[in-house]
Structure formats: C-alpha cells, structure tokens
Amino acid sequence: MKSFINYSDDSEFPIENLPYGVFSIAGNEAKHIGVAIGEQILDLFVISHLFTGPLLGNKQDVLRQESLNDFMALGRPSWIEARGTIQNLLGVNCRTLQEEPLRSKAFVEQKSAIMHMPAKIGDYTDFYSSIYHATNVGIMFRGKENALLPNWKYLPVGYHGRASSVVISGTPIRRPRGQTLPVEGEAPVYGPSRLMDFELEVAFFVGGPPTNLGDTITASKAYDHIFGMVLMNDWSARDIQKWEYVPLGPFGAKNMGTTISPWVVTMEALEPFKVPNMPQDPAPFPYLQHPESCNFDIKLEVDIKPTNGVVTTVCRSNYKFMYWTPQQQLAHHTVTGCNINPGDLMASGTISGQSADSYGSMLELSWKGSKPISMQDGSTRKFLQDNDEVIIKGYCIGDGYKIGFGQATGKLLPAKSE
C-alpha cells in the first residue's frame, strides 16, 4: 500500500496502521474522530459522507460523534469496511482527498491538535496476566516456592479499577497521600506516598453491541468484541498498596490516575504481528480455550525523563510475554454473566519479560528498592521522584513499515500541601 500523504519509513502511522483517536484544534472546542496518517490527522467528521458502503452508508453519523463509542458498537464487519474505505481514500491512486478544497478541510497537523479520550469509558478492569511479573512479585513477597498463588494458572486474575481517573497521555499525575506502614508491627502513618511506581501495560477497548446481564462470551468468540489497543501506565503507590490490599485488593493505591495513549490501534492493523499464544499448563477450562492466536509481537519501552531532560530507558519488554490473552480476559470477565459495553477498557497488568531489563515496573527493576537503577545523568532511582516524566512507547516492525501507538506520557507532580 502507498499513500499520497508523505511520511518517513520510520513513521508510526503509515497507511498500514490507521489508528483512531479524538481531537480538537486550538480555538475550537468541537471534538472530532480522526485517523492518524503520517504527521497528519484525517478528520472523519469532514469526510463522513464518503463512507457509502453497505454497512456504513446509512450510519455515517457515528463518525460525527465526539467519541468512538457508537462506532465501536457497530462490530467488526463495519470496522473492516471503514478501514477499507479509509485506505482507499488515502491511496495514491484515489484523487478524492488530494484535490482542493476538500484536502485542506480534511487534514489537520498532529502537532497542532489537542488529543482527548478516544471513548467514554464506562468500566475499567485491570488484569494480572504476565507470568514473569506475577512470578517476580510472588518471589519478593512469598518466596520462590510459593511465587504463584494456586488460582493464577487457572484464571485471569483481575480487579475492577476506577474509570473516572483514566486520563489521556500528557496529563500530569499528582503524588497521592494515604496510609502506609513504614515499619512492620508499628502503627500506620498518613502522608504522601514514598514509593510511587509506573506499570507498563497494554489495554484493549471493548467493541460490538452491548451484552445483556447474564450473557457470557467464550474465549473462542471474544475476538469480535475487541476493537483495538492502547498503551497504558497504571500509576501505583506501592506503600499505600501494601497496607490496603489485604483482603480485597488494590484501591487507593491505583485510583489517582491511569494514563493511556491517545491512538487506538485496531486489531486489523495488529493482525500481521500475531505470535503463538504462550503455552498454558494446566489446560484452561473450555470457556477459556481458543485455538487461534491472540498474542502479539509489540515491542515496548519505558523512559524516565527527570527535570534536567536527560532521558533514561529503564525497560524494554514485549507484549508477547502475556500468559493470559485478551480473549481469555474478556471470557473470564463475562463468565459470571457480567455485561459489557462498547468503550469498556480492559488492561493487561504489568508486562515483564525474563531478563532484568525487561521488568515492567520500578518494583521489579529495583527489586523492591534493594537494587538502585542507574540513570544517564548519574543519579539513581529506586522509585519515581517528583517531576519525573514517564514515557511509554510501543511499536511493531513490519516489512518496510512500522505500526506505532504514539506515547503514553505523564509527569509525577509533588503531593498537594494540606
């Protein structure tokens, strides 16, 4: 495929990608759905009348909304039709968008756009699906012999997160206050978290029509309910988490902010990068089984940028280290009859590999603070410091092209004074 829009071979947004996002421009508060192509955004509001296929011809209004929810609800056949239309319109042999006045109206420079949440998130769930991460944490707190709890290899462990504090890349996060237990056996104290951490994650948006309360979706049928993926930083206050999580799990340690990248990369764009699912032993229950792959070779990186601007890459990992797949996560989420809606967000949990430089959190990289991380400016980190900016990047390498997600960035601001 070749587009008439010029972009470099290293561009994250070639015509093979075409991720969806929601944007506005300075001086105009109207939010439009757009598609990234090179350094441009194709404004789907402006060209919605060009979607004349059998599925979208009478549903063009979904492309004129301020969020992707209605488009997500249409289902995979409509998503595939839309993708084909966009690729055709951007193709070098199609003149429709190459001629004025439509060309000037249809494209916006990414650098001049303000990105917004791509969808209205009704519910957000975070899983715990990387076996290397779960093993590392288990070793730290329970020892090698009891690293994985008995249920871990039988079901995708997860918890319901806070949808209201999921924010778009670039939104600063405030260091939270809360209760912690600095010294075992003594009374807890109240104050700013001292052990702030990032978590390298990838999340998917649910698509397709809403399901009814009581309905279930097996893993073998779950793929058509997965619209696309974003990068995620699940900010975590480890000291607050340690004190609060027994017996009901994460709460305040996770709800101060969760950062996602603004561009939703579709499953169609990721299809060429599928890799075999990780072997699972014991074999999952039938509702969790799906023979086809739903694992991907997505290269992931985490940078930390302190106030002096000297960037250090602290982690290089890969989505393929996931033990439980998105299809299995969705199936387990609904096995009890929990209903899902387009725009729901479901996250992977921290993604860590086998090597020490592929660990997806400061908790692991510094091994619970016992091994300080060397930074490029000569300083060290055990956990995040105030005004550190965390930058998460992800991309797939194809034959002569690159599929990128953009970045999920956020700066950790000092705790508010009381």
Secondary structure, 3 states (H helix, E strand, C coil): CCECCCCCCCCCCCCCCCCEEEEEECCEEEEEEEEEECCEEEECCCCHHHCCCCCCCCCHHHHHCCCCHHHHHCCHHHHHHHHHHHHHHHECCCCCCCCCCHHHHHEEEHHHEEEECCCCCCCEEEECCEHHHHHHHHHHHHCHHHCCCCCCCCCCCEEECCHHHEEECCCCEECCEEEECCCCCCCCEEEECCCEECEEEEEEEECCCCCCCCCCCCHHHCHHHEEEEEEEEECEEHHHHHHHCCCCCCCCCCCCCEEECCCEEEHHHHHHHEECCCCCCCCCCHHHCCCCCCEECCEEEEEEECCCCCCEEEEEEEHHHECCCHHHHHHHHHCCCCCCCCCCEEECCCCCCCCHHHCCEHHHHCCCCCCCEECCCCCEECCCCCCCEEEEEEEEECCCCEEEEEEEEEEEECCCCC
